[in-house]
Amino acid sequence: MTDNIDPHTPHIRRRTVLLGTGATAAALTVGAVSAKDAVTAEGAETDRTAPVAAAAVCTLTKELTEGPYYLDGALVRADLTEDKPGVPLELVLTVVDDATCAPLNEALVELWHCDALGEYSGFVGNNGHQEPDNGTFLRGGILTGSDGVARISTIYPGWYRGRCVHIHVKVHTDVTLTSDGSFSGGEELHTGQLFIDEAITTAVARVSPYSTNTVPRTTLAQDGIYGNGGAAAGLMTVTGSATAGYTGSLTLGVDQG
């Protein structure tokens, strides 16, 4: 089970950028500090955060495949968990214009990902596990504020055969909120994926319920879609621990055409 027709050839649809920050020019040129630098040892707490710089550089990054598990009609909400068990993951995603690096207000950041056993809502059973499927768990999105930031609560994703741990993301603008709690219309500016350093995933994989997922895990280095792309391909800066939970951050720049 893979996210695209050819797992070794990601689908690249339009130009986007990642706003990287760093303490040195060298760090800026690669777009972001590696998530590995934000983790000390398995289970250890860390107070490291994303670096702060007086200037920022917009760095080109590729779009990645939507994959086969996208569903229309995602709910507009800040908490996607629906009581799904797993390590808490708070996401802080900032959307900026690629030309000016100015934050985008009221851009809808939409996410979807699998649960700890590698199952997507709407497609439960594809990774070999049977569980209730309401078609909505671990799916949804939220509008950015005037600072361009979307804060979303979820759980750490699990894994399924053929893919590393990842979270799908879309960015929409000019959407209309609907009476059923979803959204319609607007323009889709970005489709990509968020990734997490292997040192963190290794720690998470040792705790329940992730430890009951017996499907072989594909690493970042083995994944044909991530392609060792670093922050340019969506590698987040992540802090925290497998016991207390994690916070992941990334700044996405989008081309408004």
C-alpha positions as MATLAB code, in Angstrom:
seq = 'MTDNIDPHTPHIRRRTVLLGTGATAAALTVGAVSAKDAVTAEGAETDRTAPVAAAAVCTLTKELTEGPYYLDGALVRADLTEDKPGVPLELVLTVVDDATCAPLNEALVELWHCDALGEYSGFVGNNGHQEPDNGTFLRGGILTGSDGVARISTIYPGWYRGRCVHIHVKVHTDVTLTSDGSFSGGEELHTGQLFIDEAITTAVARVSPYSTNTVPRTTLAQDGIYGNGGAAAGLMTVTGSATAGYTGSLTLGVDQG';
ca = [
       0.000    0.000    0.000;
       1.571    3.260   -1.128;
       0.509    6.895   -1.436;
       1.016    7.225   -5.169;
       1.129    5.165   -8.342;
       4.902    5.146   -8.467;
       6.318    5.332   -4.921;
       9.672    6.457   -6.250;
       8.324    9.409   -8.251;
       6.541   12.012   -6.099;
       3.817   14.007   -7.865;
       4.983   17.644   -8.042;
       2.226   20.029   -9.048;
       3.253   23.610   -8.357;
       5.909   25.709   -6.671;
       5.873   26.362   -2.941;
       8.447   27.575   -0.484;
       9.424   26.882    3.063;
      10.349   29.798    5.291;
      13.489   28.716    7.085;
      14.936   30.382   10.139;
      18.291   29.809   11.668;
      21.070   31.247   13.756;
      23.572   31.263   10.918;
      23.562   31.772    7.181;
      24.457   28.136    6.745;
      21.385   27.065    8.677;
      19.215   29.410    6.668;
      20.289   27.939    3.358;
      18.950   24.516    4.246;
      15.597   25.929    5.315;
      15.337   24.732    8.940;
      17.161   23.097   11.788;
      16.999   19.303   11.676;
      14.442   17.771   13.988;
      17.230   15.507   15.240;
      18.829   18.548   16.840;
      15.640   19.093   18.847;
      15.749   15.678   20.506;
      18.364   14.528   22.987;
      17.712   10.895   23.886;
      14.814    8.501   23.891;
      12.098    9.658   26.285;
      14.090   12.695   27.389;
      12.481   16.089   27.728;
      14.141   18.942   25.896;
      13.694   22.684   26.028;
      15.149   23.279   22.609;
      12.921   25.182   20.228;
      13.068   26.331   16.652;
      15.869   28.907   16.224;
      15.066   32.584   15.985;
      16.750   34.894   13.497;
      16.363   38.544   12.602;
      15.976   37.654    8.926;
      14.352   34.747    7.144;
      14.997   33.138    3.776;
      12.292   31.691    1.546;
      13.586   28.386    0.231;
      11.981   26.400   -2.566;
      10.328   23.154   -1.579;
       8.373   20.615   -3.588;
       4.763   19.625   -3.369;
       4.070   15.984   -2.641;
       1.372   13.551   -3.627;
      -2.116   13.786   -2.152;
      -2.200    9.995   -1.944;
      -5.224    7.694   -2.113;
      -6.731    8.473    1.310;
      -7.989   12.032    0.909;
     -11.688   12.646    1.616;
     -13.687   15.773    0.818;
     -15.756   17.428    3.505;
     -13.228   17.569    6.330;
     -14.478   19.238    9.494;
     -13.146   22.657   10.457;
     -11.792   22.042   13.957;
      -8.599   22.440   15.961;
      -8.632   18.971   17.560;
      -8.582   15.931   15.271;
      -8.104   13.158   17.825;
     -11.688   11.983   18.495;
     -10.319   10.014   21.472;
      -7.951    8.009   19.291;
      -5.188    6.571   21.513;
      -1.658    7.742   20.904;
       1.109   10.134   21.893;
      -0.222   13.726   21.848;
       1.099   15.887   18.999;
       0.521   19.634   18.831;
       1.195   21.188   15.430;
       2.086   24.845   14.926;
       2.023   25.519   11.190;
       2.613   28.978    9.764;
       1.492   29.886    6.236;
       3.235   32.714    4.395;
       3.185   34.182    0.911;
       6.171   32.977   -1.091;
       6.853   36.340   -2.695;
       6.730   38.541    0.394;
       6.979   36.044    3.290;
       3.982   37.853    4.792;
       1.645   35.652    6.858;
      -1.641   34.574    5.272;
      -4.714   35.321    7.340;
      -7.726   32.945    7.198;
      -5.955   30.316    5.115;
      -7.415   26.901    5.911;
      -4.741   24.342    6.847;
      -6.192   20.852    6.344;
      -4.570   17.679    7.703;
      -5.202   13.953    7.513;
      -3.125   10.999    8.685;
      -3.358    7.409    9.898;
      -3.789    6.272   13.493;
      -1.268    4.365   15.617;
      -2.078    1.125   13.779;
      -1.641    2.676   10.351;
      -5.344    2.923    9.530;
      -7.002    5.927    7.863;
     -10.582    6.864    8.659;
     -12.782    5.915    5.746;
     -10.372    3.123    4.791;
     -10.003    1.046    7.960;
      -8.708   -2.449    7.255;
      -6.213   -1.487    4.572;
      -3.356   -1.984    7.049;
      -4.724   -5.239    8.420;
      -6.458   -4.001   11.580;
     -10.169   -4.013   12.326;
     -11.565   -1.079   14.310;
     -14.563    1.262   14.217;
     -14.508    3.620   11.235;
     -16.542    6.821   11.302;
     -14.762    8.375    8.304;
     -13.641   11.461   10.242;
     -11.019   10.560   12.852;
      -7.651   12.289   12.419;
      -9.006   14.541    9.673;
      -9.790   18.245    9.727;
      -8.433   21.736    9.456;
      -8.409   25.198   10.960;
      -8.133   28.754    9.697;
      -4.918   30.655   10.316;
      -4.963   33.828   12.378;
      -3.576   37.199   11.345;
      -0.112   35.827   12.201;
      -0.547   33.049    9.635;
      -0.465   30.371   12.345;
      -2.708   27.300   12.537;
      -2.555   25.327   15.792;
      -3.905   21.800   15.549;
      -4.050   19.007   18.131;
      -3.764   15.380   17.045;
      -1.790   12.235   17.887;
       1.543   11.055   16.582;
       0.866    9.149   13.334;
       1.514    5.440   13.030;
       2.764    3.733    9.889;
       1.589    1.401    7.182;
       3.348   -0.792    4.674;
       5.559    1.063    2.205;
       5.538    4.543    3.767;
       7.429    6.345    6.499;
       5.547    8.203    9.227;
       3.925   11.294    7.706;
       1.005   13.726    7.856;
      -0.770   15.019    4.748;
      -1.428   18.739    4.465;
      -3.348   21.055    2.162;
      -3.597   24.832    2.269;
      -6.762   26.505    0.957;
      -7.694   30.180    0.718;
     -11.046   31.964    0.379;
     -13.061   29.002    1.656;
     -16.669   29.243    2.829;
     -17.522   27.667    6.176;
     -20.643   25.502    5.933;
     -23.449   24.817    8.377;
     -22.371   21.189    8.830;
     -18.992   22.249   10.253;
     -17.043   21.708    7.044;
     -15.946   24.095    4.264;
     -16.455   24.561    0.550;
     -15.052   26.500   -2.390;
     -11.880   28.521   -2.290;
      -8.549   27.813   -3.941;
      -6.163   25.000   -3.085;
      -2.671   26.508   -2.956;
      -0.579   23.671   -1.588;
      -0.584   19.895   -1.187;
       2.289   18.347    0.744;
       3.343   16.100    3.586;
       4.878   16.671    7.015;
       7.659   14.409    8.277;
       9.306   13.696   11.634;
      12.884   12.693   12.439;
      13.530    8.954   12.819;
      14.957    9.316   16.336;
      11.541   10.478   17.535;
       9.593    7.817   15.678;
      11.862    5.117   17.114;
      10.991    6.272   20.648;
       7.268    6.443   19.888;
       7.268    2.987   18.287;
       8.226    1.459   21.644;
       5.114    2.646   23.473;
       1.526    1.384   23.280;
      -0.493    1.355   21.059;
       2.231    1.849   18.449;
       4.111   -1.182   19.740;
       1.180   -3.395   18.691;
       1.512   -2.322   15.046;
       3.446   -5.272   13.609;
       3.575   -3.963   10.029;
       7.235   -3.374    9.025;
       8.117    0.312    9.358;
       9.625    2.207    6.441;
      12.175    4.821    7.526;
      12.684    8.304    6.099;
      15.777    7.105    4.271;
      13.816    4.248    2.697;
      10.794    6.313    1.713;
      10.580    7.141   -1.997;
       8.349   10.185   -1.454;
      10.352   11.916    1.274;
      13.581   11.222   -0.590;
      15.895   12.519    2.159;
      14.592   15.965    1.372;
      15.030   17.475    4.841;
      13.051   20.588    5.704;
      12.590   21.343    2.009;
      10.318   18.292    1.824;
       8.431   19.019    5.047;
      10.659   17.788    7.898;
       9.294   19.504   11.004;
      11.151   20.827   14.008;
       9.817   18.719   16.887;
      10.282   19.023   20.655;
       9.032   16.944   23.575;
       9.048   13.272   24.526;
       7.157   10.026   23.950;
       5.770   10.218   27.497;
       4.727   13.886   27.626;
       3.889   14.386   23.954;
       5.424   16.464   21.182;
       5.090   19.815   19.452;
       5.926   20.041   15.752;
       6.403   23.284   13.855;
       6.959   24.249   10.244;
       6.447   27.353    8.140;
       4.940   26.738    4.718;
       5.231   29.341    1.990;
       2.615   29.128   -0.751;
       2.466   30.551   -4.257;
      -0.670   32.654   -4.625;
      -0.154   32.873   -8.361;
];
